[in-house]
Amino acid sequence: MTDETLDAHGDWILVSCPCCGESLEILIEAETVGSLVQDCEVCCNPWLLTVRRRGSELEVRVEAS
Ligand SMILES: [Zn+2]
């Protein structure tokens, strides 16, 4: 299958930092699901990301870790 609209590398998701309030795009890799920790690129505080998938729908929650 050669569907070029399908990005096998992941999805860019716009999130708001719970610490500094900045909006930025993060890459959620195609295999990523569950909880992970990632640092804010702006204020360097750690986030707790919760990634859920329902079919092709991606749901990402960001909390201060
Ligand atoms: Zn931040």
N, CA, C, O and the ligand as a Tripos MOL2 file, in Angstrom:
@<TRIPOS>MOLECULE
protein
  261   259    66     0     0
PROTEIN
NO_CHARGES

@<TRIPOS>ATOM
      1 N           0.8460   -1.2000    0.0000 N.3       1 MET1
      2 CA          0.0000    0.0000    0.0000 C.3       1 MET1
      3 C           0.8800    1.2480    0.0000 C.2       1 MET1
      4 O           1.7710    1.3920    0.8380 O.2       1 MET1
      5 N           0.6240    2.1310   -0.9340 N.am      2 THR2
      6 CA          1.4170    3.3560   -1.0060 C.3       2 THR2
      7 C           0.5140    4.5760   -0.8490 C.2       2 THR2
      8 O           0.2990    5.3410   -1.7900 O.2       2 THR2
      9 N           0.0030    4.7310    0.3420 N.am      3 ASP3
     10 CA         -0.8270    5.8980    0.6440 C.3       3 ASP3
     11 C           0.0650    6.9970    1.2150 C.2       3 ASP3
     12 O           0.5110    6.9190    2.3600 O.2       3 ASP3
     13 N           0.3170    8.0170    0.4040 N.am      4 GLU4
     14 CA          1.2630    9.0520    0.8290 C.3       4 GLU4
     15 C           0.6840    9.9970    1.8730 C.2       4 GLU4
     16 O           1.4260   10.7380    2.5180 O.2       4 GLU4
     17 N          -0.6210    9.9780    2.0410 N.am      5 THR5
     18 CA         -1.2150   10.8380    3.0670 C.3       5 THR5
     19 C          -1.0640   10.2040    4.4520 C.2       5 THR5
     20 O          -1.2340   10.8670    5.4760 O.2       5 THR5
     21 N          -0.7460    8.9290    4.4620 N.am      6 LEU6
     22 CA         -0.5700    8.2390    5.7390 C.3       6 LEU6
     23 C           0.8600    8.4710    6.2390 C.2       6 LEU6
     24 O           1.8260    8.0370    5.6130 O.2       6 LEU6
     25 N           0.9730    9.1460    7.3510 N.am      7 ASP7
     26 CA          2.2850    9.4380    7.9050 C.3       7 ASP7
     27 C           2.6670    8.3640    8.9080 C.2       7 ASP7
     28 O           2.1820    8.3410   10.0400 O.2       7 ASP7
     29 N           3.5390    7.4820    8.4700 N.am      8 ALA8
     30 CA          3.9340    6.3580    9.3110 C.3       8 ALA8
     31 C           4.8360    6.7960   10.4600 C.2       8 ALA8
     32 O           5.1020    6.0200   11.3780 O.2       8 ALA8
     33 N           5.3050    8.0370   10.4070 N.am      9 HIS9
     34 CA          6.2460    8.4780   11.4320 C.3       9 HIS9
     35 C           5.5670    9.0680   12.6550 C.2       9 HIS9
     36 O           6.2070    9.2450   13.6920 O.2       9 HIS9
     37 N           4.2960    9.3720   12.5510 N.am     10 GLY10
     38 CA          3.5940    9.8990   13.7110 C.3      10 GLY10
     39 C           2.7340   11.0990   13.3730 C.2      10 GLY10
     40 O           2.5410   11.4490   12.2090 O.2      10 GLY10
     41 N           2.2250   11.7140   14.4210 N.am     11 ASP11
     42 CA          1.3280   12.8630   14.2710 C.3      11 ASP11
     43 C           1.8670   14.0510   15.0570 C.2      11 ASP11
     44 O           2.3240   13.9140   16.1920 O.2      11 ASP11
     45 N           1.8040   15.2170   14.4260 N.am     12 TRP12
     46 CA          2.1310   16.4520   15.1380 C.3      12 TRP12
     47 C           0.8690   16.9520   15.8270 C.2      12 TRP12
     48 O          -0.1660   17.1580   15.1930 O.2      12 TRP12
     49 N           0.9760   17.1420   17.1280 N.am     13 ILE13
     50 CA         -0.1750   17.5360   17.9270 C.3      13 ILE13
     51 C           0.1320   18.8690   18.6050 C.2      13 ILE13
     52 O           1.2120   19.0550   19.1660 O.2      13 ILE13
     53 N          -0.8220   19.7920   18.5480 N.am     14 LEU14
     54 CA         -0.6560   21.0750   19.2140 C.3      14 LEU14
     55 C          -1.1170   20.9550   20.6610 C.2      14 LEU14
     56 O          -2.2610   20.5890   20.9300 O.2      14 LEU14
     57 N          -0.2190   21.2640   21.5850 N.am     15 VAL15
     58 CA         -0.5540   21.1840   23.0010 C.3      15 VAL15
     59 C          -0.1920   22.5050   23.6870 C.2      15 VAL15
     60 O           0.6360   23.2720   23.1940 O.2      15 VAL15
     61 N          -0.8300   22.7500   24.8310 N.am     16 SER16
     62 CA         -0.4800   23.9060   25.6460 C.3      16 SER16
     63 C           0.2770   23.4230   26.8690 C.2      16 SER16
     64 O          -0.1560   22.4910   27.5460 O.2      16 SER16
     65 N           1.3860   24.0450   27.1490 N.am     17 CYS17
     66 CA          2.1720   23.6730   28.3140 C.3      17 CYS17
     67 C           1.4330   24.0640   29.5870 C.2      17 CYS17
     68 O           1.0110   25.2130   29.7240 O.2      17 CYS17
     69 N           1.2660   23.1200   30.5320 N.am     18 PRO18
     70 CA          0.5770   23.4470   31.7890 C.3      18 PRO18
     71 C           1.4270   24.3300   32.6980 C.2      18 PRO18
     72 O           0.9210   24.8860   33.6730 O.2      18 PRO18
     73 N           2.6990   24.4610   32.3890 N.am     19 CYS19
     74 CA          3.6080   25.2480   33.2360 C.3      19 CYS19
     75 C           3.7380   26.6860   32.7360 C.2      19 CYS19
     76 O           3.5660   27.6270   33.5110 O.2      19 CYS19
     77 N           4.0410   26.8640   31.4500 N.am     20 CYS20
     78 CA          4.2880   28.2140   30.9400 C.3      20 CYS20
     79 C           3.1650   28.6980   30.0180 C.2      20 CYS20
     80 O           3.1420   29.8660   29.6300 O.2      20 CYS20
     81 N           2.2420   27.8130   29.6700 N.am     21 GLY21
     82 CA          1.0930   28.2200   28.8670 C.3      21 GLY21
     83 C           1.3740   28.3430   27.3850 C.2      21 GLY21
     84 O           0.4780   28.6670   26.6060 O.2      21 GLY21
     85 N           2.5910   28.0920   26.9940 N.am     22 GLU22
     86 CA          2.9830   28.1940   25.5900 C.3      22 GLU22
     87 C           2.3350   27.0720   24.7690 C.2      22 GLU22
     88 O           2.2210   25.9410   25.2420 O.2      22 GLU22
     89 N           1.9150   27.3860   23.5510 N.am     23 SER23
     90 CA          1.4040   26.3600   22.6560 C.3      23 SER23
     91 C           2.5180   25.8860   21.7510 C.2      23 SER23
     92 O           3.1960   26.6860   21.1060 O.2      23 SER23
     93 N           2.7020   24.5850   21.7090 N.am     24 LEU24
     94 CA          3.6880   24.0770   20.7710 C.3      24 LEU24
     95 C           3.2760   22.7230   20.2200 C.2      24 LEU24
     96 O           2.4550   22.0090   20.7970 O.2      24 LEU24
     97 N           3.8750   22.3990   19.0870 N.am     25 GLU25
     98 CA          3.5630   21.1420   18.4300 C.3      25 GLU25
     99 C           4.5650   20.0880   18.8510 C.2      25 GLU25
    100 O           5.7740   20.3190   18.8490 O.2      25 GLU25
    101 N           4.0460   18.9350   19.2090 N.am     26 ILE26
    102 CA          4.9260   17.8210   19.5530 C.3      26 ILE26
    103 C           4.6130   16.6590   18.6350 C.2      26 ILE26
    104 O           3.4960   16.5110   18.1400 O.2      26 ILE26
    105 N           5.6160   15.8480   18.4230 N.am     27 LEU27
    106 CA          5.4450   14.6830   17.5600 C.3      27 LEU27
    107 C           5.1080   13.4640   18.4050 C.2      27 LEU27
    108 O           5.8860   13.0510   19.2650 O.2      27 LEU27
    109 N           3.9470   12.9020   18.1470 N.am     28 ILE28
    110 CA          3.5710   11.6380   18.7790 C.3      28 ILE28
    111 C           3.8400   10.5410   17.7640 C.2      28 ILE28
    112 O           3.2100   10.4880   16.7070 O.2      28 ILE28
    113 N           4.7650    9.6830   18.0880 N.am     29 GLU29
    114 CA          5.1360    8.6340   17.1420 C.3      29 GLU29
    115 C           4.0090    7.6280   16.9730 C.2      29 GLU29
    116 O           3.1860    7.4210   17.8650 O.2      29 GLU29
    117 N           4.0020    7.0130   15.8050 N.am     30 ALA30
    118 CA          2.9020    6.1280   15.4240 C.3      30 ALA30
    119 C           2.6840    4.9930   16.4220 C.2      30 ALA30
    120 O           1.5660    4.5080   16.5930 O.2      30 ALA30
    121 N           3.7630    4.5800   17.0720 N.am     31 GLU31
    122 CA          3.6730    3.4460   18.0010 C.3      31 GLU31
    123 C           3.3230    3.8910   19.4210 C.2      31 GLU31
    124 O           3.0190    3.0590   20.2760 O.2      31 GLU31
    125 N           3.3670    5.2010   19.6720 N.am     32 THR32
    126 CA          3.2300    5.6900   21.0420 C.3      32 THR32
    127 C           1.8030    5.5780   21.5520 C.2      32 THR32
    128 O           0.8590    6.0430   20.9130 O.2      32 THR32
    129 N           1.6660    4.9590   22.7030 N.am     33 VAL33
    130 CA          0.3800    4.9140   23.3770 C.3      33 VAL33
    131 C           0.6600    4.7460   24.8700 C.2      33 VAL33
    132 O           1.6400    4.1070   25.2540 O.2      33 VAL33
    133 N          -0.2050    5.3210   25.7140 N.am     34 GLY34
    134 CA          0.0080    5.2420   27.1540 C.3      34 GLY34
    135 C           0.6190    6.5330   27.6960 C.2      34 GLY34
    136 O           0.4250    7.6080   27.1280 O.2      34 GLY34
    137 N           1.3480    6.4180   28.7850 N.am     35 SER35
    138 CA          1.9050    7.5960   29.4410 C.3      35 SER35
    139 C           3.3940    7.7150   29.1840 C.2      35 SER35
    140 O           4.1170    6.7190   29.1660 O.2      35 SER35
    141 N           3.8370    8.9300   28.9870 N.am     36 LEU36
    142 CA          5.2620    9.1740   28.8590 C.3      36 LEU36
    143 C           5.5820   10.5670   29.3640 C.2      36 LEU36
    144 O           4.7020   11.4210   29.4750 O.2      36 LEU36
    145 N           6.8430   10.7840   29.6650 N.am     37 VAL37
    146 CA          7.2880   12.0800   30.1570 C.3      37 VAL37
    147 C           8.1130   12.7570   29.0880 C.2      37 VAL37
    148 O           9.0100   12.1560   28.4970 O.2      37 VAL37
    149 N           7.7920   14.0360   28.8430 N.am     38 GLN38
    150 CA          8.5430   14.8130   27.8580 C.3      38 GLN38
    151 C           8.7330   16.2190   28.4070 C.2      38 GLN38
    152 O           7.8430   16.7570   29.0650 O.2      38 GLN38
    153 N           9.8790   16.8100   28.1410 N.am     39 ASP39
    154 CA         10.1400   18.1560   28.6330 C.3      39 ASP39
    155 C           9.5820   19.2070   27.6860 C.2      39 ASP39
    156 O           9.6140   19.0560   26.4640 O.2      39 ASP39
    157 N           9.0690   20.2740   28.2850 N.am     40 CYS40
    158 CA          8.6300   21.4230   27.4860 C.3      40 CYS40
    159 C           9.8480   22.0560   26.8280 C.2      40 CYS40
    160 O          10.8810   22.2570   27.4660 O.2      40 CYS40
    161 N           9.7100   22.3720   25.5260 N.am     41 GLU41
    162 CA         10.8330   22.9780   24.8130 C.3      41 GLU41
    163 C          11.0350   24.4320   25.2130 C.2      41 GLU41
    164 O          12.0970   25.0040   24.9690 O.2      41 GLU41
    165 N          10.0240   25.0280   25.8240 N.am     42 VAL42
    166 CA         10.0960   26.4430   26.1750 C.3      42 VAL42
    167 C          10.6060   26.6330   27.6050 C.2      42 VAL42
    168 O          11.5830   27.3490   27.8230 O.2      42 VAL42
    169 N           9.9510   25.9950   28.5800 N.am     43 CYS43
    170 CA         10.3360   26.2210   29.9760 C.3      43 CYS43
    171 C          11.0730   25.0350   30.5960 C.2      43 CYS43
    172 O          11.5140   25.1070   31.7420 O.2      43 CYS43
    173 N          11.2060   23.9440   29.8400 N.am     44 CYS44
    174 CA         11.9740   22.7640   30.2570 C.3      44 CYS44
    175 C          11.3670   21.9930   31.4280 C.2      44 CYS44
    176 O          12.0070   21.0940   31.9740 O.2      44 CYS44
    177 N          10.1440   22.3350   31.8140 N.am     45 ASN45
    178 CA          9.4800   21.5370   32.8380 C.3      45 ASN45
    179 C           8.9750   20.2350   32.2260 C.2      45 ASN45
    180 O           8.5850   20.2040   31.0590 O.2      45 ASN45
    181 N           8.9800   19.1580   33.0150 N.am     46 PRO46
    182 CA          8.5180   17.8780   32.4740 C.3      46 PRO46
    183 C           6.9950   17.8090   32.3820 C.2      46 PRO46
    184 O           6.2810   18.2670   33.2750 O.2      46 PRO46
    185 N           6.5300   17.2440   31.3180 N.am     47 TRP47
    186 CA          5.1080   16.9710   31.1300 C.3      47 TRP47
    187 C           4.8610   15.4960   31.3140 C.2      47 TRP47
    188 O           5.7140   14.6560   31.0300 O.2      47 TRP47
    189 N           3.6690   15.2030   31.7960 N.am     48 LEU48
    190 CA          3.1880   13.8360   31.7350 C.3      48 LEU48
    191 C           2.1800   13.7740   30.6040 C.2      48 LEU48
    192 O           1.0890   14.3360   30.6920 O.2      48 LEU48
    193 N           2.5580   13.0850   29.5440 N.am     49 LEU49
    194 CA          1.6830   12.9480   28.3820 C.3      49 LEU49
    195 C           0.9100   11.6460   28.4770 C.2      49 LEU49
    196 O           1.4760   10.5900   28.7600 O.2      49 LEU49
    197 N          -0.3760   11.7340   28.2400 N.am     50 THR50
    198 CA         -1.1870   10.5320   28.1690 C.3      50 THR50
    199 C          -1.7570   10.4390   26.7580 C.2      50 THR50
    200 O          -2.5230   11.2980   26.3200 O.2      50 THR50
    201 N          -1.3720    9.3940   26.0690 N.am     51 VAL51
    202 CA         -1.7520    9.2270   24.6580 C.3      51 VAL51
    203 C          -2.7490    8.0830   24.5470 C.2      51 VAL51
    204 O          -2.4930    6.9620   24.9870 O.2      51 VAL51
    205 N          -3.8830    8.3950   23.9510 N.am     52 ARG52
    206 CA         -4.8970    7.3580   23.7180 C.3      52 ARG52
    207 C          -5.2620    7.3410   22.2530 C.2      52 ARG52
    208 O          -5.2760    8.3760   21.5870 O.2      52 ARG52
    209 N          -5.5540    6.1700   21.7660 N.am     53 ARG53
    210 CA         -5.9810    6.0350   20.3790 C.3      53 ARG53
    211 C          -7.3100    5.3110   20.3140 C.2      53 ARG53
    212 O          -7.5070    4.2590   20.9220 O.2      53 ARG53
    213 N          -8.2070    5.9070   19.5630 N.am     54 ARG54
    214 CA         -9.4830    5.2400   19.3010 C.3      54 ARG54
    215 C          -9.6230    5.1570   17.8030 C.2      54 ARG54
    216 O         -10.0210    6.1260   17.1560 O.2      54 ARG54
    217 N          -9.3010    4.0180   17.2530 N.am     55 GLY55
    218 CA         -9.2850    3.8930   15.8030 C.3      55 GLY55
    219 C          -8.2000    4.7940   15.2600 C.2      55 GLY55
    220 O          -7.0390    4.6680   15.6510 O.2      55 GLY55
    221 N          -8.5560    5.7060   14.3620 N.am     56 SER56
    222 CA         -7.5730    6.6140   13.8030 C.3      56 SER56
    223 C          -7.5070    7.9140   14.6000 C.2      56 SER56
    224 O          -6.7240    8.8090   14.2790 O.2      56 SER56
    225 N          -8.3380    8.0130   15.6460 N.am     57 GLU57
    226 CA         -8.3800    9.2440   16.4350 C.3      57 GLU57
    227 C          -7.3190    9.2110   17.5280 C.2      57 GLU57
    228 O          -7.1570    8.2220   18.2420 O.2      57 GLU57
    229 N          -6.6140   10.3100   17.6320 N.am     58 LEU58
    230 CA         -5.5400   10.4110   18.6090 C.3      58 LEU58
    231 C          -5.9330   11.4360   19.6650 C.2      58 LEU58
    232 O          -6.3270   12.5590   19.3490 O.2      58 LEU58
    233 N          -5.8170   11.0260   20.9260 N.am     59 GLU59
    234 CA         -6.1650   11.9180   22.0190 C.3      59 GLU59
    235 C          -4.9380   12.0690   22.9190 C.2      59 GLU59
    236 O          -4.3790   11.0810   23.3940 O.2      59 GLU59
    237 N          -4.5310   13.3110   23.1460 N.am     60 VAL60
    238 CA         -3.3330   13.5600   23.9420 C.3      60 VAL60
    239 C          -3.6730   14.5080   25.0830 C.2      60 VAL60
    240 O          -4.2440   15.5770   24.8690 O.2      60 VAL60
    241 N          -3.3160   14.1030   26.2900 N.am     61 ARG61
    242 CA         -3.5270   14.9440   27.4590 C.3      61 ARG61
    243 C          -2.1690   15.3320   28.0190 C.2      61 ARG61
    244 O          -1.2560   14.5100   28.0910 O.2      61 ARG61
    245 N          -2.0490   16.5850   28.4120 N.am     62 VAL62
    246 CA         -0.7790   17.0800   28.9580 C.3      62 VAL62
    247 C          -1.0130   17.5590   30.3770 C.2      62 VAL62
    248 O          -1.8990   18.3770   30.6250 O.2      62 VAL62
    249 N          -0.2200   17.0510   31.3080 N.am     63 GLU63
    250 CA         -0.2790   17.4940   32.6950 C.3      63 GLU63
    251 C           1.1240   17.8290   33.1600 C.2      63 GLU63
    252 O           2.1120   17.3190   32.6320 O.2      63 GLU63
    253 N           1.1920   18.6900   34.1490 N.am     64 ALA64
    254 CA          2.4890   18.9490   34.7740 C.3      64 ALA64
    255 C           2.8950   17.6960   35.5200 C.2      64 ALA64
    256 O           2.0950   17.1060   36.2470 O.2      64 ALA64
    257 N           4.1380   17.2950   35.3370 N.am     65 SER65
    258 CA          4.6020   16.0630   35.9670 C.3      65 SER65
    259 C           5.2550   16.3590   37.3130 C.2      65 SER65
    260 O           5.7090   15.4400   37.9950 O.2      65 SER65
    261 ZN          6.4800   25.1880   29.2520 Zn       66 ZN66
@<TRIPOS>BOND
     1     1     2 1
     2     2     3 1
     3     3     4 2
     4     3     5 am
     5     5     6 1
     6     6     7 1
     7     7     8 2
     8     7     9 am
     9     9    10 1
    10    10    11 1
    11    11    12 2
    12    11    13 am
    13    13    14 1
    14    14    15 1
    15    15    16 2
    16    15    17 am
    17    17    18 1
    18    18    19 1
    19    19    20 2
    20    19    21 am
    21    21    22 1
    22    22    23 1
    23    23    24 2
    24    23    25 am
    25    25    26 1
    26    26    27 1
    27    27    28 2
    28    27    29 am
    29    29    30 1
    30    30    31 1
    31    31    32 2
    32    31    33 am
    33    33    34 1
    34    34    35 1
    35    35    36 2
    36    35    37 am
    37    37    38 1
    38    38    39 1
    39    39    40 2
    40    39    41 am
    41    41    42 1
    42    42    43 1
    43    43    44 2
    44    43    45 am
    45    45    46 1
    46    46    47 1
    47    47    48 2
    48    47    49 am
    49    49    50 1
    50    50    51 1
    51    51    52 2
    52    51    53 am
    53    53    54 1
    54    54    55 1
    55    55    56 2
    56    55    57 am
    57    57    58 1
    58    58    59 1
    59    59    60 2
    60    59    61 am
    61    61    62 1
    62    62    63 1
    63    63    64 2
    64    63    65 am
    65    65    66 1
    66    66    67 1
    67    67    68 2
    68    67    69 am
    69    69    70 1
    70    70    71 1
    71    71    72 2
    72    71    73 am
    73    73    74 1
    74    74    75 1
    75    75    76 2
    76    75    77 am
    77    77    78 1
    78    78    79 1
    79    79    80 2
    80    79    81 am
    81    81    82 1
    82    82    83 1
    83    83    84 2
    84    83    85 am
    85    85    86 1
    86    86    87 1
    87    87    88 2
    88    87    89 am
    89    89    90 1
    90    90    91 1
    91    91    92 2
    92    91    93 am
    93    93    94 1
    94    94    95 1
    95    95    96 2
    96    95    97 am
    97    97    98 1
    98    98    99 1
    99    99   100 2
   100    99   101 am
   101   101   102 1
   102   102   103 1
   103   103   104 2
   104   103   105 am
   105   105   106 1
   106   106   107 1
   107   107   108 2
   108   107   109 am
   109   109   110 1
   110   110   111 1
   111   111   112 2
   112   111   113 am
   113   113   114 1
   114   114   115 1
   115   115   116 2
   116   115   117 am
   117   117   118 1
   118   118   119 1
   119   119   120 2
   120   119   121 am
   121   121   122 1
   122   122   123 1
   123   123   124 2
   124   123   125 am
   125   125   126 1
   126   126   127 1
   127   127   128 2
   128   127   129 am
   129   129   130 1
   130   130   131 1
   131   131   132 2
   132   131   133 am
   133   133   134 1
   134   134   135 1
   135   135   136 2
   136   135   137 am
   137   137   138 1
   138   138   139 1
   139   139   140 2
   140   139   141 am
   141   141   142 1
   142   142   143 1
   143   143   144 2
   144   143   145 am
   145   145   146 1
   146   146   147 1
   147   147   148 2
   148   147   149 am
   149   149   150 1
   150   150   151 1
   151   151   152 2
   152   151   153 am
   153   153   154 1
   154   154   155 1
   155   155   156 2
   156   155   157 am
   157   157   158 1
   158   158   159 1
   159   159   160 2
   160   159   161 am
   161   161   162 1
   162   162   163 1
   163   163   164 2
   164   163   165 am
   165   165   166 1
   166   166   167 1
   167   167   168 2
   168   167   169 am
   169   169   170 1
   170   170   171 1
   171   171   172 2
   172   171   173 am
   173   173   174 1
   174   174   175 1
   175   175   176 2
   176   175   177 am
   177   177   178 1
   178   178   179 1
   179   179   180 2
   180   179   181 am
   181   181   182 1
   182   182   183 1
   183   183   184 2
   184   183   185 am
   185   185   186 1
   186   186   187 1
   187   187   188 2
   188   187   189 am
   189   189   190 1
   190   190   191 1
   191   191   192 2
   192   191   193 am
   193   193   194 1
   194   194   195 1
   195   195   196 2
   196   195   197 am
   197   197   198 1
   198   198   199 1
   199   199   200 2
   200   199   201 am
   201   201   202 1
   202   202   203 1
   203   203   204 2
   204   203   205 am
   205   205   206 1
   206   206   207 1
   207   207   208 2
   208   207   209 am
   209   209   210 1
   210   210   211 1
   211   211   212 2
   212   211   213 am
   213   213   214 1
   214   214   215 1
   215   215   216 2
   216   215   217 am
   217   217   218 1
   218   218   219 1
   219   219   220 2
   220   219   221 am
   221   221   222 1
   222   222   223 1
   223   223   224 2
   224   223   225 am
   225   225   226 1
   226   226   227 1
   227   227   228 2
   228   227   229 am
   229   229   230 1
   230   230   231 1
   231   231   232 2
   232   231   233 am
   233   233   234 1
   234   234   235 1
   235   235   236 2
   236   235   237 am
   237   237   238 1
   238   238   239 1
   239   239   240 2
   240   239   241 am
   241   241   242 1
   242   242   243 1
   243   243   244 2
   244   243   245 am
   245   245   246 1
   246   246   247 1
   247   247   248 2
   248   247   249 am
   249   249   250 1
   250   250   251 1
   251   251   252 2
   252   251   253 am
   253   253   254 1
   254   254   255 1
   255   255   256 2
   256   255   257 am
   257   257   258 1
   258   258   259 1
   259   259   260 2
@<TRIPOS>SUBSTRUCTURE
     1 MET1         2 RESIDUE 1 A MET
     2 THR2         6 RESIDUE 1 A THR
     3 ASP3        10 RESIDUE 1 A ASP
     4 GLU4        14 RESIDUE 1 A GLU
     5 THR5        18 RESIDUE 1 A THR
     6 LEU6        22 RESIDUE 1 A LEU
     7 ASP7        26 RESIDUE 1 A ASP
     8 ALA8        30 RESIDUE 1 A ALA
     9 HIS9        34 RESIDUE 1 A HIS
    10 GLY10       38 RESIDUE 1 A GLY
    11 ASP11       42 RESIDUE 1 A ASP
    12 TRP12       46 RESIDUE 1 A TRP
    13 ILE13       50 RESIDUE 1 A ILE
    14 LEU14       54 RESIDUE 1 A LEU
    15 VAL15       58 RESIDUE 1 A VAL
    16 SER16       62 RESIDUE 1 A SER
    17 CYS17       66 RESIDUE 1 A CYS
    18 PRO18       70 RESIDUE 1 A PRO
    19 CYS19       74 RESIDUE 1 A CYS
    20 CYS20       78 RESIDUE 1 A CYS
    21 GLY21       82 RESIDUE 1 A GLY
    22 GLU22       86 RESIDUE 1 A GLU
    23 SER23       90 RESIDUE 1 A SER
    24 LEU24       94 RESIDUE 1 A LEU
    25 GLU25       98 RESIDUE 1 A GLU
    26 ILE26      102 RESIDUE 1 A ILE
    27 LEU27      106 RESIDUE 1 A LEU
    28 ILE28      110 RESIDUE 1 A ILE
    29 GLU29      114 RESIDUE 1 A GLU
    30 ALA30      118 RESIDUE 1 A ALA
    31 GLU31      122 RESIDUE 1 A GLU
    32 THR32      126 RESIDUE 1 A THR
    33 VAL33      130 RESIDUE 1 A VAL
    34 GLY34      134 RESIDUE 1 A GLY
    35 SER35      138 RESIDUE 1 A SER
    36 LEU36      142 RESIDUE 1 A LEU
    37 VAL37      146 RESIDUE 1 A VAL
    38 GLN38      150 RESIDUE 1 A GLN
    39 ASP39      154 RESIDUE 1 A ASP
    40 CYS40      158 RESIDUE 1 A CYS
    41 GLU41      162 RESIDUE 1 A GLU
    42 VAL42      166 RESIDUE 1 A VAL
    43 CYS43      170 RESIDUE 1 A CYS
    44 CYS44      174 RESIDUE 1 A CYS
    45 ASN45      178 RESIDUE 1 A ASN
    46 PRO46      182 RESIDUE 1 A PRO
    47 TRP47      186 RESIDUE 1 A TRP
    48 LEU48      190 RESIDUE 1 A LEU
    49 LEU49      194 RESIDUE 1 A LEU
    50 THR50      198 RESIDUE 1 A THR
    51 VAL51      202 RESIDUE 1 A VAL
    52 ARG52      206 RESIDUE 1 A ARG
    53 ARG53      210 RESIDUE 1 A ARG
    54 ARG54      214 RESIDUE 1 A ARG
    55 GLY55      218 RESIDUE 1 A GLY
    56 SER56      222 RESIDUE 1 A SER
    57 GLU57      226 RESIDUE 1 A GLU
    58 LEU58      230 RESIDUE 1 A LEU
    59 GLU59      234 RESIDUE 1 A GLU
    60 VAL60      238 RESIDUE 1 A VAL
    61 ARG61      242 RESIDUE 1 A ARG
    62 VAL62      246 RESIDUE 1 A VAL
    63 GLU63      250 RESIDUE 1 A GLU
    64 ALA64      254 RESIDUE 1 A ALA
    65 SER65      258 RESIDUE 1 A SER
    66 ZN66       261 GROUP 0 **** ****
